[in-house]
Amino acid sequence: MTAQQPRDSAQGTDHPRAVRHAALFAAVRIALGLYWLYEQHWKLPPDFGLHDPRGLMYAFQQSIRYPTVALYGGFLQHVVVPHFHLFGWLVAITEVAIGTSLVLGALTRAGALLGVLQAVNLLIAQGATPEGPWVYVVLLAANLFVLVTPSNRRFSVDRRLALKLGAPSRRTLLTQVLRLATW
């Protein structure tokens, strides 16, 4: 490394390779967020695709018919389906929150963790259906990737927050929690 090449460090990631990696990680994060948002098209409120032959109720019925875990199939049949609209709202709010968090890079770690949990939920619910588990395995892997990589170092709200929260005068419990969720 010559004196003219900047170091690739946590504070100064101006090295061209670090910039490329950060941009690639951000692109994966944004694409994953867009996927979460796109997947809302077949389960939109207010009916969440109740009467659509491939809507959210169909997905629940497939999970009941082909249970990956029998206990979970029973939960869907006896709790979720009778309260379909409540769970429709929960699914919609959760997945929109995940997608928005990842696209904006705002509270990225929290959004990716929620994405991991939702992907596990989908894998358990849909893993034995004719559709198969692979799309959910890939979704889980992608969310884990975003969770464990610095995908919020460029093109993100988190980067802006990190600069503000990093000031020594702002060391409160709330800023520490926000720093953990954003960086």
N, C-alpha and C positions, 0 to 999 in steps of 0.2 A: 504494500500500500504506500503510495507516495504522499507527500505532504499536501498535494492539491486535491486528493480524493477524500471527500468527507467520509467519516466513519458511519457505519450502519449501527446506530444505537437506539435505545428506546426514546431518547429525546430528539435526536436528529436523524430522521429517516430520509435524508435527501439523496442518498446513494441511488443511482438509477435502478439497480436491481431491487432495492428495498421499495422504491416507488412502484415498480412493475408488480412486485408481489402484493403490495398493499392494494393496488388497483385491481388485480386479479381476485383477491379475497373479497374486495368490495363488490365486484361484479357477481361473484357467486352468491354473496349475501343478498344483493338486490334481486337477482334472478329468483332465488328461493322465496323471497318476500312476494314477488310478483306471482309466483306459482300459488302461494297460499291465498292471495287475493283473487286470482283467476278461478280457483276452485269454488268460489262462492256462487258462480253463475248458475249452478243447478240446485241450489238450496237457499235461495233468497227469501227474506221475509216478505210478506207476512205469513205465507203458507209453507215456506221452506220446501217447496216441491212435493207437498203432500199428495197431490193428485197427478204428479208427473211420474210416468212409468220408470224413470231413473232418478227420482228425487231422493231427499234425505230419508223419507219413510221407506223407500225401496232399499236403501243401504242398511237401515236398521233391520228390515225383514230378512235380508240376505244374511246378516250377522246372526240372526236368530235361527235361520234355517241351516246354516253351516257354521256352527260355533267353533271357534278356536279353543275357547275355554268354556265349558258348560255353564259354570257359575255366571260368567259374563253374559252369555246368551239369556239366561234366566233374568238377570238384572235388566237387560234391554227389554225383554218381553213384559216383565211385571212392573217395572218402574219407568223406564224411558218412554216406551210407546204410549202408555196411558197419559203421560205428561209431555206429549210430543212437542207442543209449541214452546214450553219452557226449555226443553233440551235443544230445540231448534235455535232459540235465542242464545243459549249458552255456547253452542257450536259456532254460531255466526260471530258473536262478540269475541270469542277466543281466537278464532282463525283470522278475523280482521285485525285484531290486536297484534297477532304474530306477524302478519304480512306488513302492516304499517310500520311496526318496530324495525323489521329487517330492511324494508325499502328505504326508510329514512335514516337508518342507523341510529335510532334513538332508543336508549336502554337495550342495546343489542344483545347483551348477555342474557338479560331477563327474557327477551323475545325468543331467543334461540333455545333457552331452557324450556320455555312454554311450548315451543315447537317440538322439542324432543319428547316432552310428556304427551303431547297430542299425537305425535307420530307413533309412539308406543301404544297409545289408546287405539289408534286406527289399525295398527298391526294386530293387536289382540282381537279387535272387533271384526276385521275383514280378512285376516290372514288365511282362513280356511275356505273362503268363498271361491267361486270359479275364477274370479279375477286374479286370485293368488296374492301372495304376500310381497312380491318383489317391488312393486311401486312404493310400498310402505317401508320396506327395508332401505331403499334408496332415499326416501324422505327422511328417515331416521338418521342415516349416515350424513346427509347434507346438513341437517340441523346440528348434529354433533360437530361437524366440520366448522360451522359458523360459531358454535359455542367455544371451541378450543383454539381457534386461530384469531389473530388480530384483524379480523375482517371489518372492524369499525375504526381503523386508524386513518383512513382516507374516505372522503365523500360521505361524511356522516355527521349527524347532530352530536353524537358522542364525542367526537374530536373537539368540537367547539366547547362542549361542557367540560371536558377534561382540562382544557386550557384554563377555564375559569375556576374549576374546583381544585386545581393544583396549586393555587396561590396559598402560601403559608398562613395568611390571615383567615383562611376559610376552613379550618380544621374542626368541624363539628360532627356530631354523630350522623346527621342527615347528609353532609357532604361525603363522609366516609362510605355510607350506604350507596349513594349515587355513584361514587367512584368505583365501587365494586361492581355495580350493575352496568356501568358504561365502559369500563376499561378492563 
